[in-house]
Amino acid sequence: MAPITLPKEMKSLLQPSRQSTEVVIVTVPVPTPSHPEDVLVRVHATAPCAGELRWAIDFPDAVPASKVLVPCQDLAGTVVTAPAGSGFATGDRVYCRVSAERAGAARDYALPRVSELAKIPAGLSWIDAAATPLSALTAWQALFVQGTLDAAGIKGDAKARQRNSNIRVLVTGAAGGVGSWVVQLAALAGAKAVVAVCSGDKEAAARELGATEVVNYRQTSIEEWVAGDASARECDLIIDLLGGKTLTGCWAAVRAGGALVSINTPPEMVKPAGLDKELAKSLFFIVEPLGSNLAEIGELIDAGRARPTVDSVWEFADFEKAFERLESGHAKGKIVIKVSDEA
């Protein structure tokens, strides 16, 4: 392949101040690899993450002072240069979640690292690829790393599927980007039941992805739903994506000795007063941007067994509308921003 001629400058989104959520479009130099694992990638599409524009404000100790505040850590693009022996080469179609400690992918060129990258499954568009990393990785790790389902069940391992067949899984925010993946992966792994908590207008979509039961939170709270038949409805593993009163309600739904995993808040912080229920696991976690996990997810996509859910696609110049849609809380899947004309 002929060498790629790089421009000297590129367009980028940027938060000019760590004390503000304002985002602007700027023209800046194309980044240069400086870390042994840096891969220079031409970005075609990216996806914002809810709340990310407040990370530097709300979690200042977790956002290094050296971070250039380029938003959108999800990336789908083409390799320009990669370290020798990395397994990636110029022209490879790749996707990943860039660590939140470093500049994101809302720019023409970005610098993910080898450990974060995976090759995009054949036939997956730039848009669908950009919608996949954060959501799929979070769901995978919530269920199989932090949670109690065995990932080997997805590949047909009989013992794993037998173990999984005894586990009832409930997920809040089931129609969102992460939730739709939790539903799919839990069903593929052979869970006994997959309970999706979402609004009624999203019930059909949740069932299509593999939900066996649906709780319409607009009509019935989790507490009310469980109280209707506690012995049959309590769940062994709950994945909470929302926090707040929803996570409080999850304490009613989780079986004693079960597991409650949240990506929003440590569950113990909202445990109802006086509740003496003891769990095997109660934890909050932040996703790790592992290309190895993403490669396994890619195999499922390639085989037609799983797919990302895209809510809407926005032009780069319309990034403000994309963030508004994201923060509205009404998205059915991921919001994607096109970066190149190829997306």
Order of alpha helices (4+ residues) and beta strands (2+ residues): beta-beta-beta-alpha-beta-beta-beta-beta-alpha-alpha-alpha-beta-alpha-beta-alpha-beta-alpha-alpha-beta-alpha-beta-beta-alpha-beta-alpha-beta
